Amino acid sequence: MGSMWDIGRKQLEDSFSSKKFLLILGLFLVLSMGSVYMGVEEYNQQMENFEGGSNYGPAPEKPSLIDVFGPLVGLNLPLAAAILALLLSYDSISREREDETIELLLSYPIYRDEIINGKFVAGLFTVATALLIAFTASSGLAIYLTGVLPTAEQIFRLVFLWQGSVIYMGFFFGLGTLLSVILNSSWRALITGLVVLLLFLATPFLSGIMADTIYPIETDNPGVSTGVSRSVSAGGAVAVQEVGIPNREENKRQEIYDKRENFVNQVSKFSATTSFQNFASTMLGTDYEGETGLKPTVWENLSSALGYLIFLLSETLLMFTGSYTLFMRQDL
């Protein structure tokens, strides 16, 4: 156990002192704060609409400080966080083989599991720290620009969002470690990881194309069939008029649309990025529908988002288990 923590500490020292980590962290901060700045601009516009009222239709809803983080979790955070985790893990094992230091490391009284465990724990701590810095800086920028302090509920939402983001980054860190164990080249591991990320990002689009192919809609048959109605006027003339006779075609179309939506939802579950986006949007509580029109509480949103969080955690454990098992069986 002591050797594992020694390896983890050495990994942390190398990560925090490397120019690569500092550069990646800087870009991550710029992207996060830029996204929050865009959210603040939208927040100010919504606040102006709220204060000005509306002459037509219902009055606009008062914006919340948590709305500022909408652009961040939409695409920027899932993309940037995954790339950061991959860049920190793609050479965790393959670099040791390329530099021929793995044999030297194993010559010490260190077990293999201590090596892989130490690297993984250190990696999780690194990404969690980087994410905490980004969240803190972004939150400070949002408070400074809006002049609004977050409520206790909003703080809880951001804390749970940070925890889910750490698990999401842990998945891609585990993926990078797994590819680093399987592939001898660090660059191949990185490119493969980026390809997987792109596939995850494109999963909703690709699954939609697959759904259209599997469940096509016949366009030749009209949704309403026509019939003939005859009426006799007072003078004895017969008036002929076409009337619409409902048929089952519209119901069939709706069934196909429902099957398509269900297919897309089931396929998208295999995408860690889509699961995280669903978790983040649910946890923020910015998009909700209900008969009462009342915004769900943080605990209600957490209960709804718990399934996505559990799925992300299971995928992360799967990546770690795969890299652990393969590394323990490799002939080094």
Secondary structure, DSSP 8 states (H G I E B T S, - for coil): -HHHHHHHHHHHHHHHH-HHHHHHHHHHHHHHHHHHHHHHHHHHHHHHHHHH--SSSS------GGGGGHHIIIIIHHHHHHHHHHHHHTTTTHHHHHTT-HHHHHTSS--HHHHHHHHHHHHHHHHHHHHHHHHHHHHHHHHHHH-----HHHHHHHHHHHHHHHHHHHHHHHHHHHHHHH-S-HHHHHHHHHHHHHHHHHHHHHHHHHHHHHS---SSS-SEEEEEEEEE-TTS-EEEEEEEEE-SHHHHHHHHHHHHHHHHHHHHTT-HHHHHHHHHHHHHT-S---SS-----HHHHHHHHHHHHHHHHHHHHHHHHHHHHHHHH---
